[in-house]
């Protein structure tokens, strides 16, 4: 036993010296001749792996080859091993070990990357290093620097119970549940710890289904305080902990894994995909491990990200690749909550079409729940301003809501249009700054539209019609809101008009029903107009629909077409053509969130 201990210590000292050489910028020791091909590996071979169990000290664990799973996925092999040593006997495979390098005869064979659900011992799948190198380092020049293509995507919406709703058909969230079926033993990537600080535990719990679908294991942590006299900035080395930064500042979030291979400034890690977006742009940082938390469900490294040392630029099936010394673009964000207290949060968030909306939603929910009550009546005013690269004015999304429970669906309704913008199909939309202001009142400010009355039932073109809308506030007395409506001069005599007073939800439905093409944008400017002009819940809408001569085509109105062209287009066999309606609309901002609708017919003399 003593001899075995001395042997392990001797190996650790040797490879610590190797790591020092690498950290000083010497050429990588793991060149082609130090790599072992899958064809050379035989069952029964023994070796060792490197990872961090505590602090930033790289430790050794033992490995025995059980076999090779050839073509387990298309054109991919996996080395099956049994691990031992350190805390592994008690913990099993640990979330955060992804990427831990494994060696046989001092030659690198690959990265610890996969495990089996409900396994009683630490049996792992190793991604061969040759596959990682060929996939992550030999990227065709034309692919480098190209960001992932835009995709239709919806952020998750939360039900009143706070659970994640089923994704829509256009969602890129995996449709299958990531929770293990007790009747199945499945091979899956080792979970990666998502270390979050400054975020409310209830918010993190509600976001878990989404994070699990990405293979992340959310854990609450803290920010790692660097020593007062920090050492010289060092390079990441094989076996060291590495973090992909998602948020940093007053709130923080990072994915923690392990470095597999270093070649100059190139770093390979994880051994399995992060999100498998192909090209990526995420800050790469060192990480500090406090301890290993052993659990019957999932053992995990309790860790925090350290200083940023580079940029993750590739995220593919065999792992992630980063480059030291480069920086990633992040979006400055400011959240201000005004309610029982007035708090401000400043942080930066990754610029990623898939992640940015969900992370903004998580940050906003956490900000309000840290100061405001979770259950009870509340009126909420939310304003999101997003500066878009290449677009002069900020995009402003604003609305008011009434809520009774803790779901905070109002935040989802504001972030959803922002998601539409950054995932639009017309042009690249990179936010350069995001500001979110949330005002919360612990009162119910709602009113119901009970009835409407007019000063006359018959009107002439050019008349002014007085409309009195009866509103019933919650636990309050009825009152009338007077609105004056002008009847256009070109209104057709003998026609019947429907006058409607309604709330924003009913008004939006009328918009889609009467002129649907107008609300399906065909360019970026139309999308911005649509998002910024969405009906607000505190607006009293009084509207009169008027039939006009003309057509709508792809959202644009054409009221002055020659009769011949109007006839041709009216019978067109192309999509996007519809009848033209005009509408007199009056919007009266109220101090209440309105509900209900009433309609009365008006005849034209």
Secondary structure as UniProt FT lines:
FT   HELIX           2..23
FT   TURN            24..25
FT   HELIX           32..34
FT   HELIX           38..40
FT   TURN            43..44
FT   STRAND          46..55
FT   STRAND          57..73
FT   TURN            74..75
FT   STRAND          76..84
FT   TURN            86..87
FT   HELIX           88..91
FT   STRAND          94..95
FT   TURN            98..99
FT   STRAND          101..104
FT   TURN            105..106
FT   STRAND          107..116
FT   TURN            117..118
FT   STRAND          123..128
FT   HELIX           129..136
FT   HELIX           141..143
FT   TURN            144..145
FT   TURN            160..161
FT   TURN            169..170
FT   TURN            182..183
FT   STRAND          187..189
FT   STRAND          192..197
FT   HELIX           201..213
FT   TURN            214..215
FT   STRAND          216..220
FT   TURN            228..229
FT   TURN            238..239
FT   STRAND          241..249
FT   STRAND          252..263
FT   TURN            264..265
FT   STRAND          266..269
FT   STRAND          278..293
FT   STRAND          299..316
FT   TURN            317..318
FT   STRAND          319..324
FT   STRAND          330..338
FT   STRAND          342..350
FT   TURN            353..355
FT   HELIX           356..369
FT   TURN            370..371
FT   STRAND          378..388
FT   TURN            389..390
FT   STRAND          395..403
FT   HELIX           409..422
FT   STRAND          431..441
FT   STRAND          446..454
FT   STRAND          458..459
FT   TURN            461..462
FT   STRAND          464..473
FT   TURN            474..475
FT   STRAND          478..486
FT   TURN            489..490
FT   TURN            493..494
FT   STRAND          496..502
FT   HELIX           504..514
FT   HELIX           516..519
FT   HELIX           524..532
FT   TURN            537..538
FT   STRAND          539..553
FT   TURN            554..555
FT   STRAND          556..558
FT   HELIX           563..570
FT   TURN            575..576
FT   STRAND          577..589
FT   STRAND          593..595
FT   STRAND          597..604
//
